[in-house]
Amino acid sequence: MNMKILSVEHLSKSYGDKVLFQDISFTIGEKERIGLIGVNGTGKSTLLKIVAGKDVADEGEISAPNDYSIAYLPQEPELMGDRTVLDQIFQSEAEVIRLLKEYEATVSLLEKYPQKMELTEKLFELQKKMDALNAWEASTNAKTILTKLGIDHFDQKIATLSGGQKKRVALAQVLIETPDLLILDEPTNHLDFETIQWLQDFLNKYPKSVFFVTHDRYFLDATANRMFELANGNIFLYKGNYQDYLEAKAVREEQEESLEKKRRNLYRRELAWIKRGAKARSTKQKARIERFEKLEEKVENRVKKEQLDIQLKGSRLGKQVFELKHASKAFGDKVILKNFDWIVKPHDRIGIVGRNGSGKSTFLNILAGKIPLDEGELVTGSTVKIAFYTQERTDMDENKRIIAYIREEAEVIETKSGERISAAQMLERFLFPMNTHGTPIRKLSGGEKRRLYLLKLLMSQPNVLFLDEPTNDLDTETLTVLEDYLEDFPGVVITVSHDRYFLDKTAKELLVFEEEGNIRHYYGSYSDYLNEQDAAKKPSPPLKEERKPKAAKSEKKRMTYLEKKEWEEIEDKIADTENKIKELEQQLETTGSDFEKAQSIMEELNQLNEQLEFLIERWSYLSELA
């Protein structure tokens, strides 16, 4: 049986002057689960669309077998509002779904016209096809998947669903198709932890291939067996999951840093030559000047790691922040708060978790004074200055240019160290290069708009940060910058999120929203809480049998013939393994920019280190016998 492989060759795509990627190539093999990452605006969603056949590349080609099938989940699915949930699920070109629809339509006709023999014959033929394709399970699977994704009313109209529910219906629609390649753009958005866990298990058991973009780093780590990174118009390919990618990328960046030092030294020498007034009389000199100009461009365009520092000075926060006294809130029968008492202290780091629809975002809006309590009192400290990162941007005029939008907040900002930074410099530090500052906001990707919106909020120098699902549209690099910022942020941070990785790094206590307005206070990380929940669900282990008294100490064990032979050779093996490790470490230092070779060397090094550990353990054991 031939392997089903999708091949992408020499793909390029630009929008106006902006080059997203140029001359990139890769393959997607069977049973590969590929996580695609990169800073917002590098073209991740565009690449998914091109592979899915929903967009066209400027150059290059994509090839796959004739019977190769693809299902695509966009970040913002477009569904038909007048359809029911189940009707939407079966809007698919997949053969099994078309067959099921035809079967159900024939059954309906036969109920109306039971005397028509041709309908009976057609139904019999369809039943045989259903048997052959195992299509009987499709309807059941669809309902099971919908239920797992939190959609219980299958006859509900799409128009009545929330944005998050629509995304889950669209996700169910692609999951039941079982295509050769599932392409998913931010599939974990709008999902709570239990549903994310279910999706993770579903994809790990999926018999075919998956190509996906997600901000959820635990999900990436648990699901991906291969990683692609889009950066500076190129694509970098890595084996393994997110953790393997981070290790391999660290090696690549170390090598690039070494090359960068060499480049800068060369640049300084060439600059000195230019400053001496060398005239371009000869062809050789002209070529040298052109080489210098190219070198200068590379040096100037290099983004420094220190540019990601955004430690801004915050406003002073007094001892009183928020206090809720006997707070109650309900919308009709839906109870959000019930006689709730709570005090927020300076420097608190609080995560708010719970099922979708339990009132987490409403709670933030109550604290912000945007939604009134039904009963009880909210006391807010006089020095509190809130920055509220919401799921909807209400104040962003998309015709404004990037720099004008940021200057609305401040022309100059002060860091914690007292350094004064202009709006343009802040944009650069937040991954917007100088040449993009005049770009109208409407030309940015969804993730870039979110990053810009976040920067404006941080530049307002708040002392209380409300973050409502901040990880939904931000790339992993921006999230890392934000996490570093929050670590040293002197004020209060209250976050609503389902992202376990982000909460583990930014929250020290939780408010867990349960049913009927009950809120549980938990001190510790989100992972600790989830582990406790899992442990509580598991049955108690059976009581251990009473220990029998230990047998009398046996006589000292003697070496077997094979162990004696092993003991004679083991020191040489240890020395030989240590020498191989040393040689590979030297090779690693000289791999230059060939990061794939570096990754291969690292894998070999890991194996040798494991082997060395085993040999040392055996040496310890044998030495006791000896």
C-alpha positions in Angstrom: 0.0 0.0 0.0 1.4 3.4 -1.0 2.1 6.0 1.7 -0.1 9.0 1.5 2.2 12.1 1.6 1.4 15.7 0.9 4.3 17.6 -0.6 4.8 21.4 -0.5 7.6 22.7 -2.8 9.1 26.2 -3.2 6.0 28.0 -1.8 6.0 31.9 -1.6 3.3 34.3 -0.5 3.3 38.1 -0.1 0.7 40.8 0.7 1.8 44.0 -0.9 5.3 44.7 0.3 5.0 42.2 3.2 6.7 38.9 2.4 5.1 36.2 4.6 7.2 33.3 3.4 9.6 32.7 0.5 10.6 29.5 -1.2 9.6 27.1 1.6 9.3 23.4 1.2 8.2 20.5 3.5 6.2 17.2 3.5 3.4 15.9 5.7 3.6 12.2 6.1 1.2 9.7 7.5 0.3 9.8 11.2 2.2 13.1 11.7 0.8 15.6 14.1 2.5 18.9 13.2 2.4 22.0 15.4 3.0 25.2 13.5 4.2 28.2 15.5 5.6 31.7 14.8 5.1 35.3 15.8 1.7 36.7 14.8 1.8 38.1 11.3 4.4 35.6 10.0 1.7 33.9 7.9 0.7 30.8 10.0 -3.1 31.0 9.2 -2.3 31.9 5.5 -0.1 28.8 5.2 -2.8 26.6 6.6 -5.3 28.1 4.2 -3.0 27.5 1.2 -2.4 23.8 2.2 -6.2 23.5 2.7 -6.8 24.9 -0.8 -8.7 28.0 0.6 -6.0 30.5 -0.6 -3.5 30.6 -3.4 0.3 30.9 -3.2 2.2 33.4 -5.4 4.7 30.6 -6.4 5.3 27.0 -5.7 3.1 23.9 -5.8 1.3 21.4 -3.5 1.0 17.8 -4.6 -0.8 14.8 -3.0 -2.4 11.6 -4.2 -5.7 11.9 -6.1 -7.8 10.4 -3.3 -6.1 12.6 -0.6 -8.8 14.3 1.6 -8.4 17.4 3.7 -10.7 19.0 6.3 -10.0 22.6 7.5 -11.1 24.4 10.6 -10.5 28.2 10.2 -9.9 30.5 13.2 -13.3 32.2 12.6 -15.6 29.7 11.0 -18.5 30.9 8.9 -21.7 28.9 9.5 -25.2 29.2 8.1 -27.4 30.7 10.8 -30.7 29.2 9.7 -29.4 25.6 9.9 -29.7 23.4 13.0 -26.5 22.1 14.7 -26.9 18.6 13.2 -27.7 20.0 9.7 -24.5 22.0 9.9 -22.5 19.0 11.0 -23.6 17.1 7.9 -22.6 19.9 5.5 -19.6 18.1 4.2 -18.2 16.7 1.0 -16.8 13.7 2.7 -18.2 10.5 1.1 -19.5 8.9 4.3 -21.4 12.1 5.2 -22.9 12.4 1.7 -24.0 8.8 1.9 -25.6 9.3 5.4 -27.5 12.4 4.2 -28.8 10.4 1.1 -29.8 7.5 3.3 -31.7 9.7 5.8 -33.5 11.5 2.9 -34.5 8.2 1.4 -35.9 7.0 4.8 -38.0 10.1 5.0 -39.4 9.7 1.5 -40.2 6.0 2.2 -42.2 7.0 5.2 -44.3 9.3 3.0 -44.6 6.9 0.1 -44.3 3.3 1.5 -45.7 1.7 -1.7 -42.9 2.9 -4.0 -40.7 -0.1 -4.7 -38.0 2.0 -6.3 -37.5 3.7 -2.9 -37.3 0.4 -1.1 -34.7 -0.9 -3.6 -32.7 2.4 -3.3 -32.7 2.1 0.5 -31.4 -1.5 0.2 -28.5 -0.4 -2.0 -27.7 2.5 0.3 -27.7 0.1 3.3 -25.1 -2.1 1.5 -22.9 1.0 0.9 -23.4 2.1 4.5 -22.2 -1.4 5.6 -19.1 -1.1 3.3 -18.1 2.3 4.6 -19.1 1.6 8.2 -21.2 4.8 7.9 -23.7 3.7 10.6 -21.4 5.1 13.2 -21.1 8.6 11.6 -24.4 9.9 13.1 -23.6 8.4 16.5 -20.0 9.8 16.4 -21.3 13.2 15.4 -23.6 13.4 18.5 -20.9 12.0 20.7 -18.3 14.5 19.5 -20.8 17.4 19.9 -21.6 16.3 23.4 -17.9 16.1 24.3 -17.5 19.6 22.9 -20.3 20.9 25.1 -23.2 21.1 22.5 -26.2 19.2 23.8 -29.1 20.6 21.8 -28.7 19.2 18.2 -31.8 20.9 16.9 -30.8 24.3 18.0 -30.4 27.0 15.3 -26.8 28.1 14.6 -27.9 31.7 14.8 -28.8 31.3 18.5 -25.3 30.0 19.4 -22.5 32.1 21.0 -19.2 32.6 19.1 -17.5 29.9 21.2 -20.3 27.4 20.5 -20.1 28.1 16.8 -16.4 27.3 16.9 -17.1 24.0 18.6 -19.8 23.0 16.1 -17.3 23.8 13.3 -14.7 21.7 15.1 -17.1 18.8 15.4 -17.9 19.1 11.7 -14.2 18.5 10.6 -13.5 15.8 13.3 -16.3 13.4 12.1 -14.9 13.4 8.5 -11.7 11.5 9.3 -9.8 13.0 6.3 -6.2 12.1 5.5 -5.2 15.6 6.8 -7.0 17.6 9.5 -6.0 21.3 9.4 -6.9 23.1 12.6 -6.4 26.8 13.2 -6.5 27.5 17.0 -8.7 24.5 17.8 -8.5 25.1 21.6 -9.9 28.6 21.6 -13.2 28.8 23.5 -12.7 25.3 25.0 -12.5 24.6 28.7 -9.8 22.4 30.2 -11.8 19.1 30.2 -12.7 19.6 26.5 -9.1 20.5 25.6 -8.0 17.3 27.3 -10.6 15.3 25.3 -9.5 16.9 22.0 -5.8 16.2 22.9 -6.7 12.5 23.5 -8.8 12.4 20.3 -5.9 13.8 18.1 -3.3 11.5 19.7 -5.5 8.5 18.7 -6.4 10.0 15.3 -5.3 7.4 12.6 -4.2 10.0 10.0 -2.3 13.3 9.9 -2.9 16.6 11.7 -1.5 20.1 10.9 -2.4 22.7 13.5 -1.7 26.1 15.0 -2.3 26.7 18.7 -1.1 29.0 21.4 -1.6 26.3 24.1 1.9 25.1 24.9 0.9 22.1 27.1 -1.4 21.0 24.2 1.4 21.3 21.7 3.7 19.4 24.0 1.2 16.6 24.5 0.0 16.4 20.9 2.7 17.3 18.3 5.3 14.8 17.1 6.8 17.3 14.7 7.2 21.1 14.9 7.3 23.7 12.1 8.4 27.3 12.9 7.7 30.3 10.5 10.2 33.1 11.1 11.6 35.8 8.8 10.1 34.3 5.7 11.6 30.9 6.3 10.3 27.6 7.7 12.3 25.6 10.2 11.5 21.9 10.7 12.0 20.1 14.0 11.4 16.5 15.2 9.4 15.9 18.4 7.1 18.0 20.5 7.2 21.6 21.9 9.9 20.8 24.5 12.1 19.1 21.8 11.5 22.2 19.7 12.6 24.6 22.5 15.8 22.6 23.0 16.7 22.4 19.3 15.8 26.1 18.8 18.1 27.1 21.7 21.0 25.2 19.9 20.1 26.9 16.6 20.0 30.4 18.2 23.3 29.8 19.9 24.8 29.0 16.5 23.1 32.0 14.9 24.5 34.2 17.8 28.0 32.9 17.0 27.5 33.7 13.3 26.1 37.1 14.3 29.3 37.9 16.3 31.4 37.0 13.3 29.1 39.1 11.0 29.4 42.1 13.4 33.2 41.9 13.5 33.3 41.8 9.7 30.8 44.7 9.6 33.1 46.8 11.9 36.1 46.1 9.7 34.2 46.9 6.5 32.8 50.1 8.1 36.3 51.3 9.0 37.3 50.7 5.4 34.3 52.7 4.1 35.1 55.5 6.6 38.7 55.8 5.3 37.0 57.1 2.1 37.7 54.2 -0.1 36.5 55.2 -3.6 34.7 52.8 -5.8 37.1 53.1 -8.7 37.6 49.4 -9.4 35.1 46.7 -9.9 36.6 45.0 -6.9 35.9 48.0 -4.7 32.4 48.4 -6.0 31.7 44.8 -5.2 33.1 45.3 -1.7 30.8 48.3 -1.1 27.8 46.3 -2.3 28.8 43.5 0.0 29.0 46.0 2.9 25.6 47.4 2.2 24.1 43.9 2.3 25.9 43.2 5.5 24.7 46.4 7.0 21.1 45.5 6.2 21.5 42.1 7.9 23.0 43.7 11.0 20.4 46.5 11.2 17.5 44.1 10.7 18.6 41.7 13.5 16.0 41.6 16.3 17.8 41.6 19.6 16.5 39.5 22.5 16.8 42.4 24.8 14.3 44.3 22.7 11.6 42.1 24.2 12.0 43.9 27.6 8.8 45.7 28.4 9.2 46.3 32.1 7.2 49.6 32.4 6.8 51.7 35.5 3.3 51.2 37.1 1.1 53.5 39.0 1.3 53.4 42.8 -1.2 51.0 44.4 -2.5 51.5 47.9 -3.4 48.8 50.5 -7.0 48.6 49.5 -7.7 47.0 46.1 -11.1 45.2 45.9 -13.5 43.9 48.5 -16.8 42.1 47.7 -19.3 42.0 50.6 -22.3 39.5 50.4 -22.2 39.9 46.6 -24.9 38.3 44.5 -25.6 38.4 40.8 -27.9 36.4 38.5 -29.2 36.6 34.9 -32.7 35.1 35.1 -32.2 31.5 36.4 -28.5 31.7 35.8 -26.8 32.4 39.2 -23.3 33.9 38.9 -22.5 35.0 42.5 -24.4 34.0 45.7 -23.6 35.9 48.9 -19.9 36.0 48.0 -17.3 37.6 50.3 -13.8 38.2 48.9 -10.8 40.6 49.4 -8.1 41.2 46.8 -4.7 42.3 48.3 -1.8 44.2 46.6 0.5 41.8 44.5 -2.2 39.1 44.3 -2.0 36.7 41.3 -5.4 35.2 40.8 -6.6 32.8 38.1 -10.3 32.3 37.4 -11.3 29.0 36.0 -14.5 27.0 35.4 -16.8 25.7 32.7 -17.8 27.9 29.8 -20.9 30.0 30.7 -20.2 29.9 34.5 -19.9 33.6 34.7 -16.1 34.2 34.7 -16.0 37.1 32.3 -19.1 38.6 34.0 -17.2 38.5 37.3 -14.4 40.6 35.8 -16.9 43.1 34.5 -18.4 43.3 38.0 -15.0 44.1 39.4 -14.4 46.7 36.7 -17.7 48.4 37.6 -19.2 47.7 34.2 -22.0 45.4 35.5 -23.8 46.2 38.8 -24.4 43.6 41.6 -28.0 42.6 42.4 -27.2 42.5 46.1 -24.2 43.3 48.3 -21.3 45.8 47.8 -18.1 46.2 45.8 -15.5 48.5 47.4 -12.7 49.6 45.1 -9.5 51.3 46.4 -9.0 54.9 45.5 -5.6 54.3 43.8 -6.8 51.4 41.6 -6.0 51.9 37.9 -7.3 49.1 35.8 -6.2 47.9 32.4 -8.8 45.4 31.0 -7.7 43.0 28.2 -11.1 41.8 26.9 -12.0 39.3 24.2 -13.5 42.1 22.1 -11.6 45.2 21.0 -14.0 48.1 21.2 -11.7 51.1 20.8 -9.6 50.1 17.8 -10.1 52.4 14.7 -8.7 50.1 12.0 -8.1 53.0 9.6 -5.5 54.5 12.1 -1.8 53.8 11.6 0.0 51.6 14.2 2.1 54.5 15.5 -0.9 56.9 15.8 -2.9 54.3 17.8 0.0 53.8 20.3 0.6 57.6 20.6 -3.0 58.0 21.7 -1.9 56.4 25.0 1.5 58.1 25.3 4.3 59.7 23.3 6.9 58.7 25.8 6.8 56.1 28.5 9.1 55.4 31.5 10.5 52.0 32.5 11.1 50.7 36.0 14.8 51.6 35.6 13.9 55.2 34.8 14.7 55.0 31.1 12.4 57.1 28.9 11.2 55.3 25.7 9.3 56.7 22.8 6.1 55.1 21.4 8.1 54.0 18.3 10.8 52.3 20.5 8.0 50.5 22.5 6.5 49.2 19.2 9.9 47.8 18.3 10.3 46.2 21.7 6.9 44.6 21.2 7.9 42.9 17.8 6.7 45.7 15.5 9.7 46.7 13.3 10.2 50.4 12.4 9.2 49.8 8.8 5.7 48.7 9.9 4.8 51.7 12.1 3.0 53.5 9.3 0.9 50.5 8.4 -2.9 50.9 8.9 -4.3 48.6 11.6 -6.7 47.0 9.1 -3.7 45.4 7.3 -2.5 43.5 10.4 -3.3 39.9 11.1 -5.8 39.1 13.9 -2.9 38.2 16.3 -1.0 41.3 15.5 -4.0 43.4 16.3 -4.3 41.7 19.7 -0.6 42.3 20.4 -1.0 46.0 19.5 -4.1 46.2 21.8 -2.2 44.6 24.6 0.8 47.0 24.3 -1.5 50.0 24.4 -3.1 48.7 27.6 0.4 48.1 29.2 1.5 51.6 28.2 -1.3 53.1 30.3 0.8 52.1 33.3 -1.9 50.3 35.3 -1.6 48.8 38.7 -4.4 46.2 38.2 -4.5 44.0 35.2 -7.7 42.1 34.1 -6.9 39.5 31.4 -9.9 37.8 29.8 -8.7 34.8 27.8 -5.4 36.6 26.8 -3.9 33.5 25.2 -6.7 33.0 22.5 -5.0 35.0 19.7 -1.5 35.7 20.9 1.5 33.8 19.6 3.8 31.8 22.0 6.6 34.4 21.7 4.3 37.3 22.7 2.9 35.1 25.6 6.4 34.5 26.8 7.1 38.3 26.8 3.8 38.9 28.7 4.6 36.2 31.2 8.0 37.7 31.9 6.4 41.2 32.3 3.7 39.8 34.7 6.4 38.1 36.8 7.8 41.5 37.9 4.6 43.5 37.6 4.2 45.3 41.0 0.4 45.3 41.0 -2.5 42.8 40.9 -3.2 40.4 38.0 -6.6 38.6 37.7 -6.8 36.2 34.7 -9.7 34.3 33.2 -8.2 31.5 31.1 -8.4 27.8 30.3 -4.7 27.8 29.3 -3.0 25.6 31.9 0.6 26.7 30.9 -0.2 30.4 31.1 -2.0 30.1 34.5 0.8 27.9 35.9 3.2 30.8 35.2 1.0 33.7 36.2 -1.4 32.6 39.0 -0.7 31.6 42.6 -4.3 31.1 43.6 -7.5 30.2 41.9 -11.2 31.1 42.0 -13.0 28.0 40.7 -16.5 28.8 39.4 -18.8 25.9 40.2 -22.6 25.4 39.7 -25.3 27.7 41.1 -23.0 30.6 41.9 -20.7 28.7 44.2 -17.1 29.8 44.1 -14.2 27.7 45.5 -11.0 29.4 46.6 -7.9 27.3 45.9 -4.3 28.2 46.9 -1.8 26.7 44.4 -1.2 26.3 40.7 -3.8 25.3 38.1 -1.9 22.0 37.5 -1.9 21.2 41.2 -5.7 21.8 41.3 -6.3 19.6 38.3 -4.1 16.8 39.7 -6.1 16.9 42.9 -9.3 16.7 41.0 -8.0 13.7 39.1 -6.8 12.0 42.3 -10.3 12.6 43.9 -12.0 10.8 40.9 -9.8 7.7 41.1 -11.0 4.8 43.3 -9.0 4.3 46.5 -6.4 1.5 46.3 -7.2 -1.7 48.1 -5.9 -2.1 51.6 -2.4 -3.5 51.6 -1.9 -7.0 53.1 -0.1 -7.2 56.4 3.6 -7.4 55.7 5.3 -10.7 56.3 8.4 -10.7 58.4 11.6 -10.4 56.4 13.4 -13.6 55.7 16.8 -14.0 57.3 19.5 -12.3 55.4 20.6 -14.5 52.6 24.2 -15.3 51.9 26.1 -12.8 49.7 25.4 -13.3 46.0 28.3 -14.3 43.9 29.1 -13.2 40.3 28.0 -15.4 37.5 30.5 -16.2 34.7 28.8 -13.6 32.4 28.9 -10.9 35.2 32.6 -11.6 35.7 33.2 -11.0 32.0 31.1 -7.9 32.1 33.0 -6.6 35.1 36.3 -7.0 33.2 35.1 -5.0 30.2 32.9 -2.4 31.8 35.5 0.3 32.6 36.7 0.2 29.0 33.1 0.7 27.8 32.6 3.6 30.1 35.8 5.3 28.9 34.8 4.6 25.2 31.3 6.1 25.7 32.8 9.2 27.5 35.2 9.7 24.5 32.3 9.5 22.0 30.3 12.0 24.0 33.3 14.4 24.0 33.7 14.0 20.2 30.0 14.7 19.5 30.1 17.8 21.8 33.0 19.1 19.7 31.1 18.4 16.5 28.1 20.2 17.9 30.2 23.4 18.3 31.2 23.3 14.7 27.8 22.6 13.0 27.3 26.3 12.2 23.8 27.1 11.0 23.0 23.5 10.1 20.4 23.1 12.9 19.0 19.8 11.5 22.5 18.3 11.8 22.7 19.8 15.3 19.4 18.2 16.2 20.6 14.8 15.0 23.8 15.1 17.0 21.8 16.1 20.1 19.6 13.0 19.7 22.8 10.8 19.5 24.2 12.6 22.5 21.0 11.9 24.5 21.3 8.2 23.7 25.0 8.1 24.6 24.3 9.9 27.9 21.6 7.3 28.7 24.0 4.5 27.8 26.7 6.0 30.1 24.2 6.3 33.0 23.3 2.6 32.5 27.0 1.6 32.4 27.7 3.5 35.6 24.7 1.9 37.4 26.0 -1.6 36.2 29.5 -0.7 37.4 28.1 0.2 40.9 26.2 -3.1 41.1 29.0 -5.3 39.9 31.6 -3.6 42.1 29.5 -4.6 45.2 29.5 -8.2 44.0 33.3 -8.0 43.3 
